[in-house]
């Protein structure tokens, strides 16, 4: 459902006016920042209270650390979550195949293709939800346990809305997915791992599409790839040394809030300049399908928008 939301969100992004995207961007990030920041501060306060209790009772800060190799953890994960991993792989292959359609936008064939893809993804999400209900004890979110006021399809629909809104606004990299998972009660470390996995899957799709279109700027890719690997190593090391041992998981939530704040400031500044430029150029201030229909032939997901590089707010003057 996340992939379906991204697919439809990209289409709306190509036809929506920049002022509307800017307004939705600011309101969405403000709401996410407020909810995530509030939850992070509550977690921090609770952790400080627990720390004071441990100090007063002279309870050891942590139990003896059990060293487990990454290969053992990976093997255990593959065995316990084999069905979920297979499902994710199937969706990835489906989206990769769909990205090679080559149909012209704004055509009847393209519309039928999107409808068929939506039906396939929706059916798959429904089947997997039923399967997860049968093994709900494996899931960190209680929406799949048949709560009194929550339908089993609630979480897939939230995933659809997250993907749609993120793609429409040109956001990605977990900027919206992280606050949503934190909001529904997933543990901060589980949020970190889940978002990282989906960013890898979506980025790999975009990389393949860029490679097939011969649009990879290799020196950029190598430089930013090394920066990303180094930052990931530092983040994981900090998590191992400080967060996990000291049980200060609120720092993960607060770091998500910090990213939201920085994204809000930067994208609002760039978005305001884009709106001013569109107004000066006399571009339509309402919905226009010209950009979408003039995109020619391409992939079902335009990588530059779906993967969240802020294209919704960074359209070139000639777009």
Backbone torsions as a table, in degrees:
resi	resn	phi	psi	omega
1	UNK	NA	-31.3	175.9
2	UNK	-62.9	-44.1	178.5
3	UNK	-64.0	-39.7	177.8
4	UNK	-63.5	-43.0	177.7
5	UNK	-61.9	-40.7	177.6
6	UNK	-62.3	-43.7	-178.2
7	UNK	-58.5	-48.6	-178.6
8	UNK	-73.5	-34.1	179.4
9	UNK	-63.6	-36.8	178.6
10	UNK	-63.1	-40.4	-179.9
11	UNK	-63.5	-41.3	178.9
12	UNK	-68.0	-37.2	179.3
13	UNK	-58.5	-37.4	-176.7
14	UNK	-73.3	-17.0	-177.2
15	UNK	-114.5	-10.2	-176.1
16	UNK	-83.8	147.8	177.1
17	UNK	-71.3	151.5	-175.9
18	UNK	-64.9	-33.2	-178.9
19	UNK	-66.4	-36.3	178.5
20	UNK	-68.2	-42.0	177.9
21	UNK	-62.3	-39.4	179.0
22	UNK	-64.7	-43.6	-179.9
23	UNK	-63.5	-45.1	178.9
24	UNK	-66.1	-37.4	179.3
25	UNK	-61.4	-48.8	-178.5
26	UNK	-63.7	-45.3	-178.1
27	UNK	-66.1	-40.0	-179.0
28	UNK	-66.7	-47.6	-179.0
29	UNK	-68.0	-35.1	177.4
30	UNK	-63.6	-44.2	178.8
31	UNK	-64.0	-46.0	179.8
32	UNK	-63.1	-40.3	179.3
33	UNK	-64.0	-44.0	-179.1
34	UNK	-63.6	-47.9	-177.6
35	UNK	-67.3	-43.4	-178.4
36	UNK	-69.9	-43.0	178.7
37	UNK	-62.3	-41.6	178.5
38	UNK	-62.2	-44.4	-179.9
39	UNK	-66.8	-38.2	178.7
40	UNK	-63.3	-41.2	178.6
41	UNK	-67.1	-36.3	176.4
42	UNK	-65.5	-41.3	176.8
43	UNK	-62.1	-42.4	-179.8
44	UNK	-61.9	-44.1	179.0
45	UNK	-62.9	-42.8	179.7
46	UNK	-65.3	-40.1	179.0
47	UNK	-65.6	-38.2	177.8
48	UNK	-65.0	-38.9	177.6
49	UNK	-65.3	-42.1	178.6
50	UNK	-65.5	-36.0	178.0
51	UNK	-64.7	-41.8	178.5
52	UNK	-63.4	-38.7	179.0
53	UNK	-65.1	-42.9	179.5
54	UNK	-64.2	-38.2	179.2
55	UNK	-68.0	-40.4	-179.9
56	UNK	-67.0	-38.7	-178.2
57	UNK	-89.5	0.5	-179.9
58	UNK	55.3	41.8	176.7
59	UNK	-85.0	135.0	177.8
60	UNK	-54.8	143.0	-176.3
61	UNK	-63.9	-30.9	179.3
62	UNK	-157.5	156.5	178.0
63	UNK	-74.9	162.5	176.9
64	UNK	-55.2	134.5	-175.2
65	UNK	-74.4	130.8	176.9
66	UNK	-97.8	118.5	-177.9
67	UNK	-85.8	121.3	178.5
68	UNK	-125.7	132.3	-178.5
69	UNK	-71.5	152.7	179.6
70	UNK	-64.0	-32.4	179.4
71	UNK	-65.4	-39.3	177.6
72	UNK	-66.5	-42.0	178.7
73	UNK	-63.5	-43.6	179.7
74	UNK	-63.4	-42.1	178.6
75	UNK	-63.6	-41.6	178.3
76	UNK	-65.1	-39.8	179.3
77	UNK	-65.3	-44.0	-179.7
78	UNK	-62.3	-35.4	-179.0
79	UNK	-75.2	-42.6	-176.0
80	UNK	-77.3	-30.7	-174.8
81	UNK	-117.6	31.3	-175.4
82	UNK	-61.5	-38.2	-178.6
83	UNK	-67.8	-42.6	179.1
84	UNK	-65.8	-41.5	179.8
85	UNK	-64.1	-40.5	177.6
86	UNK	-63.4	-38.9	178.7
87	UNK	-65.0	-42.3	178.0
88	UNK	-63.0	-41.2	179.1
89	UNK	-63.0	-38.5	179.4
90	UNK	-64.9	-42.2	178.4
91	UNK	-64.8	-40.8	178.8
92	UNK	-60.5	-45.7	179.4
93	UNK	-65.8	-37.7	178.0
94	UNK	-63.5	-44.7	179.6
95	UNK	-68.6	-33.0	176.3
96	UNK	-65.5	-44.8	177.9
97	UNK	-64.6	-38.5	-179.5
98	UNK	-67.1	-29.2	-178.4
99	UNK	-70.1	-10.5	-177.1
100	UNK	-102.2	19.4	-173.1
101	UNK	-65.2	-40.1	178.6
102	UNK	68.3	19.6	-179.4
103	UNK	-86.7	147.7	177.2
104	UNK	-70.5	139.3	176.5
105	UNK	-66.9	158.7	179.2
106	UNK	59.6	34.1	176.0
107	UNK	-120.0	159.4	-179.7
108	UNK	-63.8	-37.2	179.3
109	UNK	-65.2	-39.6	179.6
110	UNK	-66.7	-41.2	177.8
111	UNK	-61.5	-43.2	178.0
112	UNK	-64.7	-36.4	178.9
113	UNK	-64.2	-44.2	-179.8
114	UNK	-65.1	-39.9	178.8
115	UNK	-62.5	-44.7	178.9
116	UNK	-63.7	-41.9	178.8
117	UNK	-63.7	-41.2	178.9
118	UNK	-63.5	-39.9	179.1
119	UNK	-64.8	-41.5	179.5
120	UNK	-64.0	-47.4	-178.1
121	UNK	-66.8	-39.7	179.4
122	UNK	-65.5	-42.5	178.3
123	UNK	-63.5	-42.8	179.4
124	UNK	-62.7	-43.2	179.1
125	UNK	-63.0	-39.4	179.9
126	UNK	-65.6	-44.2	-180.0
127	UNK	-64.3	-45.2	-179.5
128	UNK	-66.1	-33.3	176.8
129	UNK	-64.4	-43.3	176.6
130	UNK	-60.8	-39.7	178.9
131	UNK	-66.0	-40.7	-179.6
132	UNK	-67.1	-32.8	177.8
133	UNK	-61.1	-34.4	-179.2
134	UNK	-70.4	-21.9	179.5
135	UNK	-128.6	46.2	-172.9
136	UNK	-64.9	-18.9	-179.9
137	UNK	-67.0	-14.1	179.3
138	UNK	-86.7	-7.0	-171.7
139	UNK	-102.8	137.6	-178.9
140	UNK	-81.1	-3.9	-178.2
141	UNK	-116.3	131.0	-171.8
142	UNK	-84.1	3.1	178.6
143	UNK	-64.2	-26.3	-177.4
144	UNK	-88.3	4.3	-178.4
145	UNK	-95.4	9.3	177.2
146	UNK	73.6	45.0	178.9
147	UNK	-61.6	162.6	-174.8
148	UNK	-63.4	-37.8	-174.0
149	UNK	-112.7	19.4	-178.3
150	UNK	-132.5	123.8	176.2
151	UNK	-76.8	147.4	179.7
152	UNK	-57.9	-24.6	-179.7
153	UNK	-88.8	6.1	-178.9
154	UNK	-61.0	-48.1	-177.6
155	UNK	-65.4	-44.1	174.5
156	UNK	-57.9	-36.8	179.5
157	UNK	-70.4	-35.3	174.8
158	UNK	-64.7	-39.3	176.3
159	UNK	-62.1	-39.9	177.0
160	UNK	-61.6	-47.1	-179.9
161	UNK	-63.4	-37.6	178.3
162	UNK	-64.7	-45.8	178.7
163	UNK	-64.8	-41.1	-179.7
164	UNK	-64.5	-47.6	-177.9
165	UNK	-67.7	-40.4	-180.0
166	UNK	-64.3	-43.3	-179.9
167	UNK	-70.5	-38.3	-179.7
168	UNK	-64.4	-36.7	-178.1
169	UNK	-92.0	-4.0	-179.7
170	UNK	76.0	26.7	178.7
171	UNK	-99.7	158.3	178.9
172	UNK	-173.0	-162.3	178.8
173	UNK	63.7	24.1	178.7
174	UNK	85.1	6.7	-178.4
175	UNK	-60.2	-37.5	177.3
176	UNK	-99.6	-32.7	-177.1
177	UNK	-66.4	-39.7	-179.8
178	UNK	-60.6	-51.2	178.8
179	UNK	-60.8	-35.4	179.9
180	UNK	-65.3	-46.2	-179.8
181	UNK	-66.3	-36.6	175.8
182	UNK	-65.4	-39.9	-178.0
183	UNK	-63.8	-37.9	-177.6
184	UNK	-81.8	-0.2	172.1
185	UNK	104.0	9.5	178.6
186	UNK	-72.1	144.5	179.2
187	UNK	-62.2	146.3	-174.5
188	UNK	-58.3	-40.6	178.8
189	UNK	-67.6	-36.4	177.4
190	UNK	-66.6	-36.4	176.1
191	UNK	-62.3	-45.6	-179.6
192	UNK	-57.7	-47.8	-177.9
193	UNK	-69.6	-40.8	-178.1
194	UNK	-65.2	-46.4	-179.1
195	UNK	-65.5	-41.1	178.6
196	UNK	-60.7	-39.4	179.6
197	UNK	-64.9	-44.7	-177.8
198	UNK	-72.6	-32.1	174.8
199	UNK	-64.0	-40.4	177.6
200	UNK	-62.9	-44.1	-178.8
201	UNK	-65.0	-45.7	-178.8
202	UNK	-69.4	-38.8	179.7
203	UNK	-67.2	-35.6	177.6
204	UNK	-65.3	-37.3	174.7
205	UNK	-62.1	-45.6	-179.6
206	UNK	-64.3	-39.6	-179.6
207	UNK	-62.7	-42.6	178.8
208	UNK	-63.2	-41.6	179.9
209	UNK	-65.9	-42.9	177.9
210	UNK	-63.1	-39.5	179.9
211	UNK	-64.4	-41.3	-179.3
212	UNK	-69.2	-28.2	177.7
213	UNK	-91.0	2.5	179.3
214	UNK	55.7	46.8	-178.3
215	UNK	-118.0	14.8	178.8
216	UNK	-82.7	125.2	173.1
217	UNK	-91.8	102.0	-165.6
218	UNK	-64.6	-40.5	-178.9
219	UNK	-67.6	-33.2	173.1
220	UNK	-65.1	-45.7	-177.4
221	UNK	-61.1	-43.3	-179.5
222	UNK	-67.3	-43.4	-178.1
223	UNK	-64.9	-53.2	-178.0
224	UNK	-71.3	-26.6	174.6
225	UNK	-64.1	-44.2	177.8
226	UNK	-64.4	-39.7	177.7
227	UNK	-62.2	-43.1	-179.2
228	UNK	-65.4	-41.8	179.2
229	UNK	-64.3	-43.8	178.5
230	UNK	-62.9	-42.8	179.3
231	UNK	-66.1	-37.8	177.5
232	UNK	-63.4	-42.1	178.9
233	UNK	-62.5	-45.0	179.0
234	UNK	-63.1	-42.2	180.0
235	UNK	-64.0	-43.7	179.0
236	UNK	-66.8	-37.3	177.9
237	UNK	-64.7	-43.8	177.8
238	UNK	-62.6	-37.4	179.1
239	UNK	-65.5	-41.4	-179.9
240	UNK	-68.3	-44.7	-172.6
241	UNK	-78.1	-43.2	-171.2
242	UNK	-106.4	-55.9	-169.6
243	UNK	-67.6	-51.9	-174.7
244	UNK	-70.3	-42.0	-178.3
245	UNK	-68.7	-36.5	-178.4
246	UNK	-94.3	-2.4	179.0
247	UNK	59.0	41.4	179.9
248	UNK	-106.0	62.9	-176.9
249	UNK	-69.4	-15.5	177.5
250	UNK	-63.1	-24.0	179.5
251	UNK	-64.6	-31.4	176.1
252	UNK	-66.6	-46.6	179.4
253	UNK	-62.6	-42.5	180.0
254	UNK	-68.4	-31.3	176.1
255	UNK	-67.6	-36.1	174.9
256	UNK	-62.4	-42.5	177.9
257	UNK	-63.3	-36.6	178.3
258	UNK	-64.5	-42.0	177.5
259	UNK	-63.2	-40.0	177.7
260	UNK	-62.3	-42.5	179.8
261	UNK	-63.7	-45.9	179.3
262	UNK	-63.6	-41.2	178.5
263	UNK	-64.4	-40.5	179.5
264	UNK	-60.4	-46.3	-178.2
265	UNK	-65.2	-50.6	-175.3
266	UNK	-65.8	-47.9	-176.0
267	UNK	-70.7	-31.8	177.2
268	UNK	-68.1	-38.7	177.5
269	UNK	-64.1	-49.8	-179.6
270	UNK	-64.5	-41.0	179.9
271	UNK	-63.1	-38.6	178.1
272	UNK	-63.2	-40.8	177.0
273	UNK	-64.3	-37.6	179.1
274	UNK	-66.2	-43.1	178.3
275	UNK	-62.1	-43.6	178.1
276	UNK	-62.0	-40.1	179.1
277	UNK	-65.7	-43.9	178.9
278	UNK	-61.5	-38.4	179.6
279	UNK	-66.9	-43.4	179.7
280	UNK	-64.2	-33.7	-179.1
281	UNK	-82.7	-3.8	178.7
282	UNK	72.5	27.5	179.8
283	UNK	-74.1	155.1	-178.3
284	UNK	-58.4	137.9	179.0
285	UNK	-94.5	4.2	176.4
286	UNK	-118.2	-173.6	178.6
287	UNK	-66.2	136.1	179.3
288	UNK	-140.2	128.3	-180.0
289	UNK	-92.8	8.4	-178.2
290	UNK	-64.2	-46.4	-179.5
291	UNK	-60.6	-43.1	-178.4
292	UNK	-66.4	-47.5	-176.1
293	UNK	-70.5	-25.4	179.2
294	UNK	-86.7	3.5	-179.4
295	UNK	-75.6	-8.4	177.1
296	UNK	72.9	-133.5	-179.9
297	UNK	-107.9	149.3	-179.7
298	UNK	-177.2	-155.4	-175.6
299	UNK	-92.3	161.8	179.1
300	UNK	-66.6	-30.9	176.4
301	UNK	-119.1	116.3	175.2
302	UNK	-72.3	113.8	-171.7
303	UNK	-56.3	-37.3	-173.9
304	UNK	-66.7	-27.6	178.4
305	UNK	-90.9	-46.6	-172.2
306	UNK	-65.9	-29.4	-176.2
307	UNK	-89.5	1.1	166.1
308	UNK	83.0	50.2	175.2
309	UNK	-102.8	19.2	176.2
310	UNK	75.8	25.2	-176.5
311	UNK	-65.4	-28.8	179.1
312	UNK	-57.2	-31.7	-179.2
313	UNK	-104.2	-2.6	-174.9
314	UNK	-123.2	36.1	176.7
315	UNK	-63.6	140.9	178.7
316	UNK	-72.7	157.6	-179.4
317	UNK	-59.7	-22.5	-177.7
318	UNK	-96.3	4.1	-177.8
319	UNK	-75.1	NA	NA
